[in-house]
Amino acid sequence: MSSVSSSSCTSDNGCCEVFTDIVKSVQPGFVTRSELPSHAVNKNIGIWTVLKHAIGKDLSRFSIPIVFNEPLSMLQRLAEYMEYHELIAQATFADEPSRRIELVTAFAMSTLASTNVRMSKPFNPLLYETFELCRPELGFEFVAEQVSHHPPISAFYARGPNYEFSGTVEPKIKFWGRSIEVHPNASIMLKLLNWKETYTWQAASCSVHNIIIGRMYMCLSGPMIIKCAESDLQVIVKFRGAGKNGPDVVVTGDVMKTSTRQCLRTIFGNWTEFLGSTNWSTFQANKHTFETEFKSLEKRNLHQERVVMFREGKLLWRVYKRPPKCKDYYYMTYFSLALNEAPTEPNKLPRTDSRLRPDIRLLESGDVDRASREKERLETKQRSKVKIRSGKEITEPKWFTVGKENGRTTYTFNGKYFERDFAGCDDIF
């Protein structure tokens, strides 16, 4: 990080603690493409026409016109959790427990940044649809499967040197006339194997405003709590929701001892751009100056070039630069643009992989009419299969084992996927 200008270097107690530093967003080191084969389709259907009969209902069960989709399955969106996987690697090397939970928190929050300004909906996965993202050059393997149809539940598992990362997502999406609420109902777990530590958290909820009129924007709400029982530490992350004219993107989180509630450090930043950390007492003494500096950067539109830091603070995470023409391609990041690339060796994938799904492939290519027909065909095929299975022995997912824990259904990765025997996979496409 290069220490440079400070538009203001005064604090609430008169000391020079808060400053703005030039830390520009950079392009990620691993890029395979920066554009899609075709531009995003025009949404020439009024969204009110589509949603006016769905007020108060769960949109995750609705089939919407394909023009409101982006050419990715929800399983592929889950793989975006791995965009900043290097934060996990840093955590495995960190000696201090407080440093580890800071990096894990930064990782948990970095997964939210890719959703900023992306207002198109991913495709609902078909039952037993899968997606794998195995990147040995980046040091991780990721697998996801749609393990339930009603309710829709996706399960995922990833592994890398000294860690395992897993979770389930059971989204609930409700339309309230002028806004949409998205509750991921995501239970997430990260194991740092070399430290014998397990971190758990629930994904943050979000809402999309100005659905009918005005500039749409997304904001996050509610606390997000990251816990580690082995180190007796937790972080309570607080989002501010909506501001006067859009989202309030300031975020703070206190690192504290779970048993005593003693605050040790504070994580601070902009959930769409950067996160840093400093001593809790330092942040408390200078938080008003931090707010002033933060708002100044926002007003001058310098948030992509500068960050607000504390003199003894540490930068945990900085968002990657987006592709130059991202607005023409659903505002996707470099990472998300790579997720649906046509596989060079499709025979090595199970036939259930999202990249082989014809409606998504056609939408990516700009053939909206054929994509819409394929989407309808696949949904009809799925309904027919579910109807045939009704009353018969329930088929369980192939790559995750169903269990029970504290009265809740659990889905645990069984490891068989990496044996790569895909002969018995369902014909779902």
C-alpha positions as CSV (number, residue, x, y, z in Angstrom):
1,M,0.0,0.0,0.0
2,S,1.4,3.4,-0.9
3,S,0.9,6.0,1.8
4,V,0.0,9.4,0.3
5,S,-2.3,12.3,0.5
6,S,-4.6,13.0,3.4
7,S,-7.5,15.4,2.8
8,S,-7.8,15.6,6.6
9,C,-5.6,14.1,9.2
10,T,-7.3,15.1,12.4
11,S,-9.1,12.9,14.8
12,D,-11.8,13.3,17.5
13,N,-9.0,13.5,20.2
14,G,-6.7,15.8,18.2
15,C,-4.2,13.2,17.1
16,C,-3.4,12.3,13.5
17,E,-5.0,8.9,13.3
18,V,-7.3,8.9,10.3
19,F,-6.2,9.5,6.7
20,T,-7.1,8.7,3.1
21,D,-4.6,6.5,1.2
22,I,-4.3,5.8,-2.5
23,V,-5.0,2.1,-2.9
24,K,-6.5,1.6,-6.4
25,S,-8.5,-1.4,-7.4
26,V,-6.4,-3.7,-9.7
27,Q,-7.3,-6.3,-12.2
28,P,-7.1,-9.9,-10.8
29,G,-4.1,-11.9,-11.8
30,F,-6.0,-14.7,-13.4
31,V,-8.3,-13.6,-16.2
32,T,-9.7,-15.8,-19.0
33,R,-12.1,-13.4,-20.6
34,S,-13.4,-9.8,-20.2
35,E,-16.6,-10.1,-22.4
36,L,-19.4,-12.4,-23.1
37,P,-20.3,-13.6,-26.7
38,S,-23.2,-11.2,-26.7
39,H,-24.3,-8.1,-24.8
40,A,-26.9,-8.2,-22.1
41,V,-30.4,-8.4,-23.5
42,N,-32.8,-5.5,-23.3
43,K,-35.5,-5.7,-20.6
44,N,-38.3,-4.6,-22.9
45,I,-41.0,-6.0,-20.5
46,G,-42.1,-3.8,-17.6
47,I,-41.2,-5.5,-14.3
48,W,-44.5,-4.4,-12.8
49,T,-46.3,-6.5,-15.5
50,V,-44.4,-9.5,-14.3
51,L,-44.5,-9.0,-10.6
52,K,-47.8,-7.3,-9.8
53,H,-49.5,-10.6,-8.9
54,A,-46.6,-11.7,-6.7
55,I,-46.7,-9.1,-3.9
56,G,-45.8,-10.7,-0.6
57,K,-45.1,-14.1,-2.2
58,D,-41.8,-16.0,-2.5
59,L,-40.3,-15.3,-5.9
60,S,-37.9,-18.2,-5.6
61,R,-40.8,-20.4,-6.7
62,F,-41.8,-18.1,-9.6
63,S,-40.7,-18.5,-13.2
64,I,-39.9,-15.1,-14.6
65,P,-39.2,-14.0,-18.2
66,I,-35.7,-14.8,-19.3
67,V,-34.9,-11.2,-20.0
68,F,-34.6,-10.7,-16.2
69,N,-32.0,-13.4,-15.9
70,E,-28.2,-13.3,-16.3
71,P,-26.5,-16.3,-18.0
72,L,-25.5,-18.1,-14.8
73,S,-27.1,-20.6,-12.6
74,M,-27.4,-20.0,-8.9
75,L,-24.9,-22.7,-8.4
76,Q,-22.4,-20.7,-10.4
77,R,-23.2,-17.7,-8.4
78,L,-22.3,-19.7,-5.3
79,A,-18.9,-20.4,-6.8
80,E,-18.3,-16.6,-6.6
81,Y,-17.6,-17.2,-2.9
82,M,-14.2,-18.3,-4.1
83,E,-13.2,-15.1,-5.9
84,Y,-11.1,-13.9,-3.0
85,H,-9.9,-17.3,-1.9
86,E,-6.5,-15.9,-1.1
87,L,-8.0,-14.4,2.1
88,I,-8.5,-18.0,3.4
89,A,-4.9,-18.8,2.5
90,Q,-3.7,-15.8,4.4
91,A,-5.8,-16.9,7.4
92,T,-4.2,-20.4,7.4
93,F,-0.7,-18.7,7.7
94,A,-1.7,-16.1,10.4
95,D,-0.4,-16.8,13.9
96,E,-2.7,-14.6,15.9
97,P,-6.3,-15.8,16.5
98,S,-7.6,-12.2,16.2
99,R,-5.8,-11.8,12.8
100,R,-7.3,-15.1,11.6
101,I,-10.9,-14.1,12.4
102,E,-10.3,-10.7,10.8
103,L,-9.2,-12.4,7.5
104,V,-12.1,-14.9,7.7
105,T,-14.5,-12.0,8.2
106,A,-13.0,-10.2,5.2
107,F,-13.5,-13.4,3.2
108,A,-17.1,-13.7,4.3
109,M,-17.9,-10.1,3.4
110,S,-15.9,-10.2,0.1
111,T,-18.5,-12.6,-1.3
112,L,-21.0,-9.8,-1.1
113,A,-19.1,-7.3,-3.3
114,S,-19.8,-9.1,-6.6
115,T,-23.5,-8.6,-6.1
116,N,-23.3,-4.9,-6.0
117,V,-25.1,-3.3,-9.0
118,R,-25.8,-6.7,-10.5
119,M,-29.6,-6.6,-10.6
120,S,-30.3,-9.6,-13.0
121,K,-31.4,-12.9,-11.4
122,P,-29.4,-16.1,-11.8
123,F,-31.3,-19.1,-13.2
124,N,-33.0,-21.4,-10.6
125,P,-31.0,-24.6,-10.6
126,L,-32.8,-27.8,-11.7
127,L,-33.0,-30.6,-9.1
128,Y,-29.6,-32.4,-9.0
129,E,-27.9,-29.9,-11.2
130,T,-24.2,-29.5,-10.4
131,F,-21.4,-27.1,-10.9
132,E,-17.7,-27.6,-10.4
133,L,-14.9,-25.1,-10.4
134,C,-11.6,-26.9,-10.0
135,R,-8.7,-24.4,-10.3
136,P,-5.4,-26.1,-9.4
137,E,-3.6,-23.0,-10.5
138,L,-5.5,-21.0,-7.9
139,G,-5.3,-23.7,-5.3
140,F,-8.9,-24.8,-4.8
141,E,-11.7,-27.1,-5.9
142,F,-15.4,-26.2,-5.6
143,V,-18.5,-28.4,-6.1
144,A,-22.2,-27.4,-5.8
145,E,-25.4,-29.4,-6.2
146,Q,-29.1,-28.6,-6.1
147,V,-30.1,-31.0,-3.4
148,S,-33.8,-30.1,-3.0
149,H,-36.5,-28.9,-5.3
150,H,-39.2,-27.9,-2.7
151,P,-37.9,-26.1,-0.9
152,P,-35.1,-25.1,-3.3
153,I,-31.8,-25.8,-1.5
154,S,-28.3,-25.6,-2.9
155,A,-25.3,-27.2,-1.1
156,F,-21.6,-26.5,-1.8
157,Y,-18.2,-27.7,-0.8
158,A,-14.7,-26.4,-1.5
159,R,-11.2,-27.4,-0.4
160,G,-7.7,-26.0,-0.6
161,P,-4.4,-26.2,1.3
162,N,-5.3,-26.5,5.0
163,Y,-9.0,-25.6,4.7
164,E,-12.5,-26.9,3.9
165,F,-15.4,-24.5,3.1
166,S,-19.0,-25.6,2.9
167,G,-22.6,-24.5,3.2
168,T,-26.2,-24.7,2.2
169,V,-28.5,-21.9,0.8
170,E,-32.3,-21.9,0.9
171,P,-33.2,-18.5,-0.5
172,K,-36.5,-16.7,0.1
173,I,-37.2,-13.8,-2.2
174,K,-40.2,-11.6,-1.6
175,F,-41.7,-8.7,-3.6
176,W,-43.3,-5.8,-1.7
177,G,-44.4,-3.5,-4.5
178,R,-41.4,-1.1,-4.7
179,S,-38.7,-3.4,-3.3
180,I,-37.6,-7.0,-3.2
181,E,-36.2,-8.7,-0.1
182,V,-33.7,-11.5,-0.4
183,H,-33.1,-13.8,2.5
184,P,-30.4,-16.3,1.6
185,N,-30.9,-18.5,4.7
186,A,-27.4,-19.6,4.1
187,S,-25.5,-21.6,6.8
188,I,-21.8,-21.4,6.1
189,M,-18.8,-23.1,7.7
190,L,-15.0,-22.7,7.1
191,K,-12.5,-25.1,8.7
192,L,-8.9,-24.0,9.1
193,L,-7.4,-27.5,9.4
194,N,-3.9,-26.6,10.5
195,W,-5.4,-24.6,13.4
196,K,-8.2,-27.0,14.1
197,E,-10.6,-24.1,14.0
198,T,-14.2,-23.9,12.7
199,Y,-15.8,-20.6,11.7
200,T,-19.5,-20.4,11.1
201,W,-21.8,-17.6,9.9
202,Q,-25.1,-16.8,8.3
203,A,-25.1,-14.9,5.0
204,A,-26.4,-11.3,5.2
205,S,-29.9,-10.5,3.8
206,C,-30.3,-7.8,1.2
207,S,-33.0,-5.7,-0.4
208,V,-33.4,-4.2,-3.9
209,H,-35.1,-0.8,-4.0
210,N,-36.8,1.3,-6.7
211,I,-38.0,-1.8,-8.6
212,I,-40.7,0.1,-10.5
213,I,-39.4,3.7,-10.8
214,G,-36.0,5.3,-10.3
215,R,-32.5,4.0,-10.1
216,M,-32.4,0.5,-8.7
217,Y,-30.0,-0.1,-5.8
218,M,-29.2,-2.8,-3.4
219,C,-28.4,-2.6,0.3
220,L,-27.6,-5.1,3.0
221,S,-29.3,-5.3,6.4
222,G,-29.1,-7.0,9.8
223,P,-26.1,-8.2,11.7
224,M,-23.7,-10.9,10.3
225,I,-22.0,-12.8,13.1
226,I,-18.8,-14.8,12.4
227,K,-18.0,-17.2,15.3
228,C,-15.0,-19.4,16.2
229,A,-15.6,-21.6,19.3
230,E,-12.0,-22.8,19.5
231,S,-10.6,-19.3,19.8
232,D,-13.5,-17.9,21.8
233,L,-13.8,-15.0,19.3
234,Q,-16.6,-13.6,17.3
235,V,-17.2,-10.6,15.0
236,I,-20.6,-8.9,14.9
237,V,-20.7,-7.1,11.5
238,K,-23.3,-4.3,11.2
239,F,-24.7,-3.1,7.9
240,R,-26.6,0.2,7.7
241,G,-29.2,-0.6,5.0
242,A,-30.6,2.2,2.9
243,G,-29.5,5.9,3.2
244,K,-31.3,9.0,2.0
245,N,-30.6,8.6,-1.7
246,G,-29.2,5.1,-2.0
247,P,-27.4,2.4,-0.1
248,D,-25.3,3.3,3.0
249,V,-22.3,1.2,2.3
250,V,-20.4,1.9,5.5
251,V,-19.8,-1.3,7.5
252,T,-18.3,-2.0,10.9
253,G,-17.7,-5.1,13.0
254,D,-16.3,-5.6,16.5
255,V,-13.9,-8.5,17.1
256,M,-14.7,-9.6,20.7
257,K,-14.2,-12.4,23.2
258,T,-17.4,-14.4,23.1
259,S,-17.2,-15.4,26.8
260,T,-16.5,-11.9,28.2
261,R,-17.8,-9.6,25.4
262,Q,-14.5,-7.7,25.6
263,C,-13.9,-5.8,22.3
264,L,-10.4,-6.2,20.9
265,R,-10.4,-4.8,17.4
266,T,-12.8,-3.2,14.9
267,I,-13.2,-4.1,11.2
268,F,-14.3,-1.1,9.1
269,G,-14.8,-0.1,5.5
270,N,-17.1,-0.1,2.5
271,W,-18.6,-3.5,1.8
272,T,-18.5,-2.8,-1.9
273,E,-14.9,-1.6,-2.0
274,F,-12.5,-2.3,0.9
275,L,-12.1,-3.5,4.5
276,G,-9.5,-2.6,7.1
277,S,-9.0,-3.2,10.9
278,T,-7.7,-1.3,13.8
279,N,-7.7,-1.4,17.6
280,W,-11.2,-1.1,19.0
281,S,-10.3,1.8,21.3
282,T,-8.6,3.7,18.4
283,F,-11.8,3.3,16.3
284,Q,-14.0,4.4,19.1
285,A,-11.9,7.6,19.6
286,N,-11.9,8.5,15.9
287,K,-15.1,7.1,14.4
288,H,-16.6,10.5,13.7
289,T,-13.5,11.5,11.7
290,F,-13.7,8.2,9.9
291,E,-17.3,9.0,8.9
292,T,-16.3,12.5,7.7
293,E,-13.4,11.2,5.6
294,F,-15.6,8.4,4.2
295,K,-18.4,10.7,3.1
296,S,-15.8,13.0,1.6
297,L,-14.5,10.2,-0.7
298,E,-18.0,9.2,-1.6
299,K,-19.0,12.8,-2.5
300,R,-15.9,13.2,-4.7
301,N,-16.4,9.8,-6.2
302,L,-12.9,8.7,-5.2
303,H,-13.8,5.4,-3.6
304,Q,-12.3,3.4,-6.4
305,E,-8.9,5.1,-5.9
306,R,-8.7,5.7,-2.2
307,V,-9.5,4.2,1.1
308,V,-10.0,5.6,4.6
309,M,-7.4,4.1,7.0
310,F,-6.2,4.4,10.5
311,R,-2.5,5.1,11.2
312,E,-2.0,1.8,13.0
313,G,-4.6,0.0,11.0
314,K,-4.3,-2.9,8.4
315,L,-5.9,-3.2,5.0
316,L,-7.6,-6.6,4.9
317,W,-9.3,-6.6,1.5
318,R,-9.6,-4.4,-1.6
319,V,-12.1,-5.2,-4.4
320,Y,-10.8,-6.1,-7.8
321,K,-11.4,-3.8,-10.7
322,R,-14.3,-4.7,-12.9
323,P,-14.0,-5.3,-16.7
324,P,-14.1,-2.0,-18.7
325,K,-17.4,-3.0,-20.5
326,C,-19.0,-4.7,-17.5
327,K,-22.2,-2.7,-17.8
328,D,-22.8,-4.3,-21.2
329,Y,-22.4,-7.8,-19.7
330,Y,-24.7,-7.8,-16.7
331,Y,-22.1,-5.9,-14.6
332,M,-20.2,-9.2,-14.1
333,T,-16.7,-9.3,-12.6
334,Y,-13.8,-11.0,-14.3
335,F,-14.3,-14.0,-12.1
336,S,-18.0,-14.3,-12.9
337,L,-17.4,-13.9,-16.6
338,A,-15.2,-17.1,-16.5
339,L,-17.8,-19.3,-14.8
340,N,-19.8,-20.2,-17.8
341,E,-17.0,-20.5,-20.4
342,A,-17.6,-23.5,-22.6
343,P,-15.6,-26.4,-21.3
344,T,-12.7,-27.6,-23.5
345,E,-13.3,-31.2,-22.4
346,P,-17.1,-31.5,-21.7
347,N,-16.9,-35.3,-21.5
348,K,-14.9,-34.9,-18.2
349,L,-17.9,-33.1,-16.6
350,P,-21.0,-34.8,-15.3
351,R,-23.9,-34.2,-17.7
352,T,-25.6,-32.3,-14.9
353,D,-23.0,-29.4,-14.9
354,S,-24.5,-25.9,-15.3
355,R,-22.1,-25.2,-18.2
356,L,-23.9,-27.8,-20.3
357,R,-27.4,-26.3,-19.6
358,P,-28.7,-25.2,-23.0
359,D,-30.9,-22.2,-21.9
360,I,-28.1,-20.5,-20.1
361,R,-25.7,-21.1,-23.0
362,L,-28.2,-19.7,-25.5
363,L,-28.8,-16.6,-23.3
364,E,-25.1,-16.0,-23.1
365,S,-25.0,-16.1,-26.9
366,G,-27.8,-13.6,-27.2
367,D,-30.4,-16.0,-28.6
368,V,-33.2,-14.9,-26.3
369,D,-36.1,-16.7,-28.0
370,R,-34.5,-20.1,-28.2
371,A,-33.2,-19.6,-24.6
372,S,-36.7,-18.9,-23.4
373,R,-38.1,-22.0,-25.1
374,E,-35.3,-24.2,-23.7
375,K,-35.9,-22.7,-20.2
376,E,-39.6,-23.6,-20.5
377,R,-38.8,-27.1,-21.8
378,L,-36.4,-27.8,-18.9
379,E,-38.9,-26.6,-16.3
380,T,-41.6,-28.7,-17.8
381,K,-39.2,-31.7,-17.8
382,Q,-38.4,-31.2,-14.2
383,R,-42.1,-30.9,-13.2
384,S,-42.8,-34.2,-15.0
385,K,-39.9,-35.9,-13.2
386,V,-41.1,-34.6,-9.8
387,K,-44.6,-35.8,-10.5
388,I,-43.4,-39.3,-11.5
389,R,-41.3,-39.5,-8.3
390,S,-44.3,-38.4,-6.2
391,G,-45.3,-41.2,-3.8
392,K,-42.2,-43.3,-4.6
393,E,-39.0,-43.7,-2.7
394,I,-37.3,-40.3,-2.5
395,T,-34.0,-40.1,-4.5
396,E,-31.3,-38.4,-2.5
397,P,-28.6,-36.1,-3.9
398,K,-25.6,-37.8,-5.4
399,W,-22.7,-35.8,-3.9
400,F,-24.1,-34.8,-0.5
401,T,-25.4,-37.0,2.3
402,V,-28.7,-36.0,3.9
403,G,-28.7,-35.9,7.7
404,K,-30.3,-34.3,10.7
405,E,-28.8,-32.0,13.3
406,N,-30.8,-30.2,16.0
407,G,-34.0,-30.8,14.1
408,R,-32.6,-29.4,10.9
409,T,-31.9,-31.2,7.6
410,T,-28.2,-31.1,6.8
411,Y,-26.3,-31.8,3.6
412,T,-22.7,-33.0,4.0
413,F,-20.3,-33.5,1.1
414,N,-19.5,-37.2,0.7
415,G,-16.3,-36.9,-1.3
416,K,-17.4,-39.1,-4.1
417,Y,-17.5,-36.4,-6.7
418,F,-13.7,-36.3,-6.8
419,E,-13.7,-40.0,-7.8
420,R,-15.1,-38.7,-11.1
421,D,-17.5,-41.6,-11.8
422,F,-20.4,-39.7,-13.4
423,A,-22.0,-42.7,-15.2
424,G,-25.1,-42.6,-13.0
425,C,-25.9,-38.9,-13.2
426,D,-29.5,-37.9,-14.0
427,D,-30.5,-36.7,-17.5
428,I,-31.9,-33.4,-16.3
429,F,-31.2,-31.3,-19.5
